[in-house]
Protein backbone atom coordinates (compact mmCIF):
# COMPACT_ATOMS: atom_id res chain seq x y z
CA UNK A 1 0.00 0.00 0.00
CA UNK A 2 1.54 3.27 -1.13
CA UNK A 3 0.68 6.91 -0.76
CA UNK A 4 -0.54 8.03 -4.15
CA UNK A 5 1.88 9.86 -6.40
CA UNK A 6 2.13 10.38 -10.14
CA UNK A 7 2.13 7.16 -12.13
CA UNK A 8 4.96 5.90 -14.25
CA UNK A 9 4.25 6.13 -17.95
CA UNK A 10 5.39 2.64 -18.97
CA UNK A 11 3.91 -0.76 -18.20
CA UNK A 12 7.12 -2.73 -17.79
CA UNK A 13 5.86 -4.19 -14.51
CA UNK A 14 2.70 -5.41 -16.23
CA UNK A 15 4.76 -7.22 -18.88
CA UNK A 16 6.89 -8.82 -16.17
CA UNK A 17 3.79 -9.94 -14.31
CA UNK A 18 2.23 -11.39 -17.46
CA UNK A 19 5.45 -13.31 -18.12
CA UNK A 20 5.40 -14.71 -14.58
CA UNK A 21 1.80 -15.86 -14.99
CA UNK A 22 2.45 -17.53 -18.35
CA UNK A 23 5.57 -19.27 -17.05
CA UNK A 24 3.87 -20.50 -13.87
CA UNK A 25 1.88 -23.68 -13.54
CA UNK A 26 -1.02 -24.76 -11.32
CA UNK A 27 -2.11 -21.31 -10.18
CA UNK A 28 -5.25 -21.66 -8.02
CA UNK A 29 -8.33 -20.16 -9.70
CA UNK A 30 -9.20 -17.38 -7.24
CA UNK A 31 -5.58 -16.27 -7.01
CA UNK A 32 -5.32 -16.12 -10.81
CA UNK A 33 -8.64 -14.29 -11.26
CA UNK A 34 -7.81 -11.69 -8.60
CA UNK A 35 -4.41 -11.02 -10.20
CA UNK A 36 -5.86 -10.69 -13.72
CA UNK A 37 -8.67 -8.49 -12.39
CA UNK A 38 -6.21 -6.05 -10.80
CA UNK A 39 -4.09 -6.05 -13.96
CA UNK A 40 -7.20 -5.19 -15.99
CA UNK A 41 -8.04 -2.35 -13.59
CA UNK A 42 -4.54 -0.92 -13.90
CA UNK A 43 -4.66 -1.13 -17.71
CA UNK A 44 -7.93 0.80 -17.79
CA UNK A 45 -10.41 -1.91 -18.78
CA UNK A 46 -12.74 -0.73 -16.00
CA UNK A 47 -13.19 3.02 -16.58
CA UNK A 48 -14.84 3.56 -13.20
CA UNK A 49 -11.58 2.39 -11.58
CA UNK A 50 -9.16 3.72 -14.19
CA UNK A 51 -5.85 5.46 -13.53
CA UNK A 52 -7.49 8.89 -13.65
CA UNK A 53 -9.75 7.79 -10.77
CA UNK A 54 -6.95 7.00 -8.33
CA UNK A 55 -7.26 10.22 -6.34
CA UNK A 56 -11.04 9.84 -6.25
CA UNK A 57 -10.85 6.21 -5.06
CA UNK A 58 -7.77 6.10 -2.83
CA UNK A 59 -8.24 5.42 0.87
CA UNK A 60 -8.49 8.89 2.40
CA UNK A 61 -9.63 8.44 6.03
CA UNK A 62 -11.03 11.96 6.36
CA UNK A 63 -13.26 11.50 3.30
CA UNK A 64 -14.52 8.13 4.52
CA UNK A 65 -15.31 9.31 8.04
CA UNK A 66 -16.61 12.80 7.38
CA UNK A 67 -18.12 12.46 3.89
CA UNK A 68 -19.19 8.80 4.02
CA UNK A 69 -17.30 7.85 0.86
CA UNK A 70 -17.42 4.17 1.78
CA UNK A 71 -16.52 2.90 -1.69
CA UNK A 72 -12.95 4.01 -1.09
CA UNK A 73 -12.53 1.25 1.51
CA UNK A 74 -12.71 -1.47 -1.12
CA UNK A 75 -11.74 0.32 -4.34
CA UNK A 76 -8.44 1.57 -2.92
CA UNK A 77 -7.20 -1.96 -2.26
CA UNK A 78 -7.43 -3.02 -5.91
CA UNK A 79 -5.79 0.10 -7.40
CA UNK A 80 -2.04 0.69 -7.62
CA UNK A 81 0.25 3.68 -7.81
CA UNK A 82 2.36 2.41 -10.74
CA UNK A 83 3.26 -0.70 -12.71
CA UNK A 84 6.01 -1.91 -10.36
CA UNK A 85 3.75 -1.43 -7.36
CA UNK A 86 1.25 -3.72 -9.10
CA UNK A 87 3.97 -6.20 -10.06
CA UNK A 88 5.43 -6.72 -6.61
CA UNK A 89 2.02 -6.92 -4.94
CA UNK A 90 0.68 -9.47 -7.41
CA UNK A 91 3.84 -11.59 -7.28
CA UNK A 92 3.43 -11.65 -3.51
CA UNK A 93 -0.23 -12.66 -3.91
CA UNK A 94 0.77 -15.38 -6.36
CA UNK A 95 3.27 -16.83 -3.89
CA UNK A 96 0.88 -16.72 -0.93
CA UNK A 97 -2.21 -17.79 -2.87
CA UNK A 98 -0.55 -20.94 -4.21
CA UNK A 99 -0.18 -22.15 -0.66
CA UNK A 100 -3.16 -20.69 1.19
CA UNK A 101 -5.92 -21.13 -1.39
CA UNK A 102 -5.62 -24.94 -1.69
CA UNK A 103 -5.31 -25.12 2.10
CA UNK A 104 -8.43 -23.05 2.82
CA UNK A 105 -10.49 -23.79 -0.28
CA UNK A 106 -11.12 -21.40 -3.16
CA UNK A 107 -14.51 -20.10 -2.01
CA UNK A 108 -13.32 -19.46 1.52
CA UNK A 109 -10.13 -17.84 0.22
CA UNK A 110 -12.17 -15.42 -1.90
CA UNK A 111 -14.34 -14.54 1.08
CA UNK A 112 -11.18 -14.06 3.13
CA UNK A 113 -9.68 -11.65 0.58
CA UNK A 114 -12.81 -9.48 0.54
CA UNK A 115 -13.05 -9.53 4.34
CA UNK A 116 -9.37 -8.66 4.73
CA UNK A 117 -9.69 -5.81 2.22
CA UNK A 118 -12.51 -4.21 4.20
CA UNK A 119 -10.93 -5.01 7.57
CA UNK A 120 -7.53 -3.53 6.69
CA UNK A 121 -9.16 -0.36 5.36
CA UNK A 122 -11.27 -0.06 8.52
CA UNK A 123 -8.24 -0.63 10.73
CA UNK A 124 -6.21 1.93 8.80
CA UNK A 125 -8.96 4.52 9.23
CA UNK A 126 -9.14 3.74 12.95
CA UNK A 127 -5.37 4.01 13.43
CA UNK A 128 -5.25 7.26 11.45
CA UNK A 129 -8.00 8.72 13.61
CA UNK A 130 -6.20 7.68 16.79
CA UNK A 131 -2.90 9.11 15.58
CA UNK A 132 -4.34 12.49 14.52
CA UNK A 133 -7.38 13.12 16.66
CA UNK A 134 -6.63 11.30 19.92
CA UNK A 135 -2.85 11.30 20.32
CA UNK A 136 -2.18 14.32 18.06
CA UNK A 137 1.02 12.84 16.62
CA UNK A 138 1.11 15.45 13.87
CA UNK A 139 1.48 13.06 10.94
CA UNK A 140 -1.67 14.27 9.16
CA UNK A 141 -2.61 10.60 8.66
CA UNK A 142 -6.28 11.42 8.12
CA UNK A 143 -5.42 13.19 4.86
CA UNK A 144 -2.94 10.69 3.45
CA UNK A 145 -4.18 9.03 0.28
CA UNK A 146 -3.21 5.34 0.02
CA UNK A 147 -3.77 2.65 -2.62
CA UNK A 148 -2.69 -0.96 -3.06
CA UNK A 149 -3.21 -4.56 -2.00
CA UNK A 150 -0.31 -4.56 0.47
CA UNK A 151 -2.47 -4.45 3.59
CA UNK A 152 -4.26 -7.63 2.54
CA UNK A 153 -0.90 -9.23 1.70
CA UNK A 154 0.47 -8.50 5.17
CA UNK A 155 -2.64 -10.12 6.66
CA UNK A 156 -2.10 -13.18 4.45
CA UNK A 157 1.53 -13.29 5.52
CA UNK A 158 0.42 -13.60 9.15
CA UNK A 159 -1.81 -16.52 8.15
CA UNK A 160 1.00 -18.17 6.24
CA UNK A 161 3.50 -17.97 9.10
CA UNK A 162 0.81 -19.30 11.46
CA UNK A 163 -0.38 -22.23 9.34
CA UNK A 164 3.06 -23.19 8.01
CA UNK A 165 5.51 -22.40 10.83
CA UNK A 166 8.15 -24.78 9.49
CA UNK A 167 8.47 -22.97 6.16
CA UNK A 168 11.80 -21.31 5.45
CA UNK A 169 11.66 -17.55 5.14
CA UNK A 170 14.35 -15.34 3.67
CA UNK A 171 13.65 -11.64 3.93
CA UNK A 172 14.21 -10.02 0.51
CA UNK A 173 15.46 -13.41 -0.71
CA UNK A 174 18.69 -13.56 1.30
CA UNK A 175 18.21 -12.70 4.99
CA UNK A 176 17.06 -15.77 7.00
CA UNK A 177 14.61 -14.93 9.76
CA UNK A 178 12.24 -16.97 11.99
CA UNK A 179 8.83 -17.07 10.38
CA UNK A 180 7.01 -15.67 13.43
CA UNK A 181 9.00 -12.44 13.15
CA UNK A 182 8.87 -12.16 9.36
CA UNK A 183 5.90 -9.77 9.21
CA UNK A 184 7.38 -7.33 11.70
CA UNK A 185 10.82 -7.41 10.13
CA UNK A 186 9.37 -6.78 6.69
CA UNK A 187 7.17 -3.98 8.04
CA UNK A 188 10.10 -1.96 9.37
CA UNK A 189 12.63 -2.80 6.67
CA UNK A 190 10.16 -1.99 3.91
CA UNK A 191 9.44 1.36 5.52
CA UNK A 192 13.16 2.18 5.72
CA UNK A 193 13.78 1.20 2.10
CA UNK A 194 10.62 2.81 0.68
CA UNK A 195 9.56 5.75 2.87
CA UNK A 196 6.64 6.43 0.52
CA UNK A 197 5.01 3.16 1.62
CA UNK A 198 2.03 3.43 3.96
CA UNK A 199 3.30 2.26 7.35
CA UNK A 200 -0.17 2.41 8.87
CA UNK A 201 -1.61 0.46 5.93
CA UNK A 202 0.90 -2.35 6.35
CA UNK A 203 0.55 -2.33 10.14
CA UNK A 204 -3.22 -2.58 9.67
CA UNK A 205 -2.70 -5.73 7.61
CA UNK A 206 -0.68 -7.36 10.39
CA UNK A 207 -3.31 -6.41 12.96
CA UNK A 208 -6.06 -7.91 10.80
CA UNK A 209 -4.03 -11.10 10.31
CA UNK A 210 -3.55 -11.41 14.07
CA UNK A 211 -7.25 -10.71 14.62
CA UNK A 212 -7.96 -13.69 12.38
CA UNK A 213 -5.42 -16.13 13.80
CA UNK A 214 -5.67 -15.09 17.46
CA UNK A 215 -8.86 -13.05 17.72
CA UNK A 216 -12.54 -13.07 16.73
CA UNK A 217 -12.21 -12.35 13.00
CA UNK A 218 -12.03 -16.03 12.03
CA UNK A 219 -15.40 -16.66 13.68
CA UNK A 220 -16.85 -13.70 11.79
CA UNK A 221 -15.58 -15.07 8.47
CA UNK A 222 -16.88 -18.55 9.30
CA UNK A 223 -20.31 -17.12 10.12
CA UNK A 224 -20.34 -15.19 6.84
CA UNK A 225 -19.39 -18.37 5.00
CA UNK A 226 -22.28 -20.26 6.60
CA UNK A 227 -24.74 -17.50 5.75
CA UNK A 228 -23.61 -17.36 2.13
CA UNK A 229 -23.83 -21.14 1.72
CA UNK A 230 -27.29 -21.23 3.30
CA UNK A 231 -28.50 -18.44 1.01
CA UNK A 232 -27.17 -20.41 -1.95
CA UNK A 233 -28.83 -23.59 -0.71
CA UNK A 234 -25.67 -25.49 0.18
CA UNK A 235 -23.97 -26.87 3.27
CA UNK A 236 -20.54 -25.42 4.06
CA UNK A 237 -17.58 -27.72 4.50
CA UNK A 238 -15.44 -27.60 7.60
CA UNK A 239 -11.83 -26.53 7.14
CA UNK A 240 -10.63 -30.08 7.87
CA UNK A 241 -12.92 -31.49 5.17
CA UNK A 242 -11.58 -28.95 2.68
CA UNK A 243 -7.98 -29.80 3.55
CA UNK A 244 -8.58 -33.55 3.42
CA UNK A 245 -10.19 -33.13 0.00
CA UNK A 246 -7.30 -31.11 -1.40
CA UNK A 247 -4.31 -32.38 0.59
CA UNK A 248 -3.11 -34.99 -1.89
CA UNK A 249 -3.50 -32.50 -4.74
CA UNK A 250 -1.58 -29.89 -2.78
CA UNK A 251 1.50 -32.10 -2.50
CA UNK A 252 1.46 -32.72 -6.24
CA UNK A 253 0.95 -29.03 -6.96
CA UNK A 254 3.89 -27.91 -4.88
CA UNK A 255 6.14 -30.74 -6.02
CA UNK A 256 5.43 -29.64 -9.60
CA UNK A 257 5.99 -26.03 -8.64
CA UNK A 258 9.37 -26.67 -7.04
CA UNK A 259 10.52 -28.77 -9.98
CA UNK A 260 8.89 -26.64 -12.68
CA UNK A 261 9.71 -23.30 -14.21
CA UNK A 262 11.90 -20.78 -12.46
CA UNK A 263 10.26 -17.58 -11.35
CA UNK A 264 13.11 -15.15 -10.99
CA UNK A 265 14.37 -13.15 -8.06
CA UNK A 266 10.93 -11.96 -7.05
CA UNK A 267 10.00 -15.47 -5.97
CA UNK A 268 11.22 -17.24 -2.88
CA UNK A 269 11.70 -20.91 -3.58
CA UNK A 270 9.26 -22.78 -1.33
CA UNK A 271 10.41 -25.72 0.74
CA UNK A 272 6.97 -27.21 1.34
CA UNK A 273 7.07 -30.99 1.33
CA UNK A 274 10.87 -31.02 1.55
CA UNK A 275 11.30 -30.30 5.26
CA UNK A 276 11.04 -33.35 7.49
CA UNK A 277 9.47 -31.33 10.32
CA UNK A 278 6.56 -30.18 8.18
CA UNK A 279 6.01 -33.66 6.76
CA UNK A 280 5.98 -35.28 10.22
CA UNK A 281 3.68 -32.57 11.57
CA UNK A 282 1.15 -33.16 8.79
CA UNK A 283 1.34 -36.94 9.13
CA UNK A 284 0.68 -36.83 12.85
CA UNK A 285 -2.10 -34.22 12.81
CA UNK A 286 -3.81 -35.04 9.51
CA UNK A 287 -3.33 -31.42 8.51
CA UNK A 288 -5.65 -30.24 11.29
CA UNK A 289 -5.13 -27.39 13.71
CA UNK A 290 -5.13 -27.92 17.48
CA UNK A 291 -8.76 -26.76 17.69
CA UNK A 292 -9.84 -29.26 15.03
CA UNK A 293 -7.89 -32.08 16.68
CA UNK A 294 -9.64 -31.35 19.99
CA UNK A 295 -13.03 -31.20 18.27
CA UNK A 296 -12.39 -34.49 16.45
CA UNK A 297 -11.25 -36.19 19.68
CA UNK A 298 -14.32 -34.91 21.55
CA UNK A 299 -16.68 -36.15 18.85
CA UNK A 300 -14.99 -39.55 18.80
CA UNK A 301 -15.18 -39.80 22.59
CA UNK A 302 -18.89 -38.95 22.62
CA UNK A 303 -19.54 -41.48 19.86
CA UNK A 304 -17.66 -44.27 21.65
CA UNK A 305 -19.35 -43.56 25.00
CA UNK A 306 -22.79 -43.64 23.41
Secondary structure, DSSP 8 states (H G I E B T S, - for coil): -EE-----S--HHHHHHHHHHHH-----HHHHHHHHHHHHHHTTSSGGGSGGGHHHHSEEHHHHHHH--TTHHHHGGG--SSHHHHHHHHHHHHHHHHHHHHHH-HHHHHHHHHHHHHHHHHHHHHHHHIIIIIS--S--GGG-EEESSHHHHHHHHHHHHHH-TTS--EETTTEE--GGGHHHHHHHHHHHH-TTB-HHHHHHHHHHHHHHHTSSHHHHHHHHHHHHHHHTT-----HHHHHHHHHHHHHHHHHHHHHS----TTS----TTT-HHHHHHHHHHTT--HHHHHHHHHHHHHHHH-
